[in-house]
Amino acid sequence: MQSHGYAQPARYAQPAVESRARFIARTYNTLFLAILAFTAIEIAFFMSGVADLVAPMLGRNWLIVLGGFMVASWLGSRVAHTAQSPVAQYAALGGFVFAEAIIFMPMLWIANNYVPGAIQSAALVTLVGFGGLTAIAFWTRKDFSFLGGLLRWGGIVALVLIVASLIFGFQLGVFFSVAMVAFAGAAILYDTSNVLRHFPEDRHVGAALELFSSVALMFWYVLRIFMASRD
């Protein structure tokens, strides 16, 4: 029987669609494991008493913590995106998650001791926000890669403001936190769009790292808003 030309593209496209679907599933499974690992590390810090000893000290040395985190973030992202070995990629993600757990420790310690319920509320809002933004990206299938330039410039401006506030001792306030929550939301849309369309399919660990970073950023500033609202 003679085959029709229009039937061929669908037949050959199917394996590509299935391959992308497997990549997406691996990415979000890895993201879920990263979030569980972050939670487990923080619980271990608090239950062991490490947070009580280390958090106040870190809170007095934010510039050092921020600098160390930036180095760890750059190294983790670079290795996760370039290493050929899956073990190296997962090790980079693990190191990044551990670095995030350390930088979060002082603020979580303050919230846990002085603002009861703020951590749980911030986690719930972040989960709902992430779920909603992910649903928008999946449902619309819109390419949000145009946000990349805006995010880079916005990130530079935010970093300059944060460093200036640490050096000169002024408070950035709630409006800055709200702006950063919006920034994190845009980053989630951008990352999700890249997962759907652009990430190489052997880089699901790097994709999960980018998503984890954006989710952590949103959680950080949502928590700051809850803490400020209860002062």
C-alpha positions as CSV (number, residue, x, y, z in Angstrom):
1,M,0.0,0.0,0.0
2,Q,1.3,3.4,-0.9
3,S,2.0,5.6,2.1
4,H,0.9,9.2,2.3
5,G,3.6,11.9,2.7
6,Y,1.7,13.7,5.4
7,A,1.8,10.7,7.7
8,Q,5.6,10.6,7.9
9,P,6.4,13.7,10.1
10,A,4.1,12.5,12.8
11,R,5.7,9.0,12.9
12,Y,9.2,10.4,13.1
13,A,8.2,13.2,15.5
14,Q,6.8,10.8,18.1
15,P,10.2,9.5,19.5
16,A,11.3,13.1,19.9
17,V,8.2,14.0,21.9
18,E,8.6,10.9,24.1
19,S,12.3,11.7,24.6
20,R,11.5,15.3,25.7
21,A,8.7,14.0,28.0
22,R,11.3,11.7,29.7
23,F,13.7,14.6,30.1
24,I,11.0,16.8,31.7
25,A,10.0,14.0,34.1
26,R,13.7,13.4,35.1
27,T,14.1,17.2,35.6
28,Y,11.1,17.5,38.0
29,N,12.0,14.3,39.9
30,T,15.5,15.7,40.5
31,L,14.0,19.0,41.6
32,F,11.8,17.2,44.0
33,L,14.7,15.3,45.4
34,A,16.7,18.6,45.7
35,I,13.9,20.2,47.7
36,L,13.7,17.2,50.0
37,A,17.5,17.2,50.5
38,F,17.4,21.0,51.4
39,T,14.6,20.3,53.9
40,A,16.4,17.4,55.4
41,I,19.6,19.4,55.8
42,E,17.8,22.3,57.5
43,I,16.0,19.9,59.9
44,A,19.4,18.3,60.7
45,F,20.9,21.7,61.4
46,F,18.2,22.6,63.8
47,M,17.7,19.3,65.5
48,S,21.5,18.9,66.1
49,G,21.9,22.3,67.5
50,V,24.2,23.5,64.7
51,A,21.8,26.2,63.8
52,D,21.8,27.7,67.3
53,L,25.6,27.9,67.2
54,V,26.2,28.9,63.6
55,A,23.2,31.0,62.6
56,P,24.0,34.0,64.9
57,M,27.6,34.1,63.7
58,L,26.6,33.9,60.0
59,G,24.0,36.7,60.6
60,R,26.8,39.0,61.6
61,N,28.9,38.2,58.5
62,W,26.5,38.5,55.6
63,L,29.0,39.8,53.1
64,I,31.2,36.7,53.6
65,V,28.2,34.4,53.4
66,L,27.0,36.1,50.2
67,G,30.4,35.9,48.6
68,G,30.8,32.3,49.5
69,F,27.3,31.5,48.2
70,M,28.0,33.3,44.9
71,V,31.1,31.2,44.3
72,A,29.3,28.0,45.2
73,S,26.4,28.9,43.0
74,W,28.7,29.7,40.0
75,L,30.7,26.5,40.4
76,G,27.7,24.3,41.0
77,S,25.9,25.7,37.9
78,R,28.9,25.4,35.7
79,V,29.7,21.8,36.7
80,A,26.0,20.8,36.4
81,H,25.8,22.2,32.9
82,T,29.2,21.1,31.5
83,A,30.3,17.9,33.3
84,Q,30.0,14.7,31.3
85,S,29.8,12.5,34.3
86,P,26.3,12.1,35.9
87,V,28.0,11.7,39.2
88,A,29.8,15.0,38.9
89,Q,26.5,16.7,37.8
90,Y,24.7,15.3,40.9
91,A,27.6,16.3,43.1
92,A,27.4,19.8,41.8
93,L,23.7,19.9,42.6
94,G,24.2,18.5,46.0
95,G,26.9,21.1,46.8
96,F,24.6,23.9,45.6
97,V,21.7,22.6,47.8
98,F,24.1,22.5,50.8
99,A,25.3,26.0,50.1
100,E,21.6,27.2,49.9
101,A,20.9,25.5,53.2
102,I,23.7,27.3,54.9
103,I,22.7,30.8,53.6
104,F,19.1,30.1,54.6
105,M,20.0,29.0,58.1
106,P,20.2,32.5,59.8
107,M,16.9,33.7,58.5
108,L,15.2,30.4,59.2
109,W,16.6,30.5,62.8
110,I,15.2,34.0,63.3
111,A,11.8,33.0,61.9
112,N,11.7,29.8,63.9
113,N,12.5,31.6,67.2
114,Y,10.7,34.9,66.8
115,V,8.0,34.6,64.1
116,P,6.2,31.3,64.7
117,G,4.4,29.9,61.7
118,A,6.1,32.1,59.2
119,I,8.2,29.3,57.7
120,Q,5.2,27.1,57.1
121,S,3.2,29.9,55.6
122,A,6.0,31.0,53.3
123,A,6.6,27.4,52.2
124,L,2.9,27.0,51.3
125,V,2.8,30.3,49.4
126,T,5.9,29.4,47.5
127,L,4.6,26.0,46.6
128,V,1.3,27.5,45.3
129,G,3.2,30.2,43.4
130,F,5.5,27.7,41.8
131,G,2.7,25.3,40.9
132,G,0.7,28.1,39.4
133,L,3.5,29.5,37.3
134,T,4.5,26.0,36.2
135,A,0.9,25.3,35.1
136,I,0.9,28.6,33.1
137,A,4.1,27.7,31.3
138,F,2.9,24.2,30.5
139,W,-0.6,25.2,29.5
140,T,0.2,28.1,27.3
141,R,3.4,26.6,25.8
142,K,4.6,30.1,25.4
143,D,8.4,30.6,24.9
144,F,9.5,32.9,27.8
145,S,13.1,33.0,26.7
146,F,12.7,36.7,26.1
147,L,12.8,37.2,29.9
148,G,16.5,36.2,29.9
149,G,17.8,39.7,29.3
150,L,15.5,41.3,31.8
151,L,16.4,38.7,34.4
152,R,20.2,39.3,33.9
153,W,19.9,43.1,34.3
154,G,17.4,42.8,37.2
155,G,19.7,40.3,38.9
156,I,22.7,42.8,38.6
157,V,20.6,45.7,40.0
158,A,19.3,43.5,42.9
159,L,22.8,42.3,43.8
160,V,24.1,45.9,43.8
161,L,21.3,47.0,46.1
162,I,21.8,44.0,48.4
163,V,25.6,44.6,48.7
164,A,25.1,48.3,49.2
165,S,22.5,47.7,52.0
166,L,25.0,45.4,53.8
167,I,27.9,47.9,53.5
168,F,26.0,51.0,54.4
169,G,23.5,49.5,56.8
170,F,20.1,50.6,55.2
171,Q,17.0,48.4,55.0
172,L,15.6,47.5,51.6
173,G,12.1,47.1,52.9
174,V,9.0,45.1,52.0
175,F,8.7,46.7,48.5
176,F,12.0,45.3,47.5
177,S,11.0,41.8,48.8
178,V,7.7,42.0,46.8
179,A,9.8,43.0,43.7
180,M,12.1,40.1,44.3
181,V,9.2,37.7,44.5
182,A,8.0,39.0,41.1
183,F,11.6,38.5,39.9
184,A,11.7,34.9,41.1
185,G,8.3,34.3,39.4
186,A,9.7,35.5,36.1
187,A,12.7,33.3,36.6
188,I,10.5,30.3,37.2
189,L,8.6,31.0,33.9
190,Y,11.9,31.4,32.1
191,D,13.4,28.2,33.6
192,T,10.2,26.2,32.9
193,S,10.1,27.4,29.3
194,N,13.7,26.4,28.9
195,V,12.9,22.9,30.3
196,L,10.1,22.5,27.8
197,R,12.0,23.8,24.8
198,H,15.7,24.5,25.0
199,F,17.6,22.5,27.6
200,P,19.7,19.6,26.1
201,E,18.2,16.4,27.1
202,D,21.3,15.1,28.9
203,R,21.3,18.1,31.2
204,H,18.3,17.4,33.4
205,V,20.4,17.9,36.6
206,G,21.4,21.4,35.4
207,A,17.8,22.2,34.6
208,A,16.7,21.0,38.0
209,L,19.4,23.2,39.6
210,E,18.1,26.3,37.8
211,L,14.6,25.6,38.9
212,F,15.7,24.9,42.5
213,S,17.5,28.2,42.5
214,S,14.4,30.1,41.4
215,V,12.2,28.4,43.9
216,A,14.6,29.0,46.7
217,L,14.8,32.7,45.7
218,M,11.0,33.0,45.9
219,F,10.8,31.2,49.2
220,W,13.5,33.5,50.7
221,Y,11.6,36.7,49.8
222,V,8.2,35.4,50.6
223,L,9.5,34.5,54.1
224,R,11.0,38.0,54.5
225,I,7.6,39.4,53.7
226,F,5.9,37.2,56.4
227,M,8.6,38.1,58.9
228,A,8.2,41.9,58.2
229,S,4.4,41.7,58.4
230,R,4.6,40.3,62.0
231,D,7.2,42.7,63.4
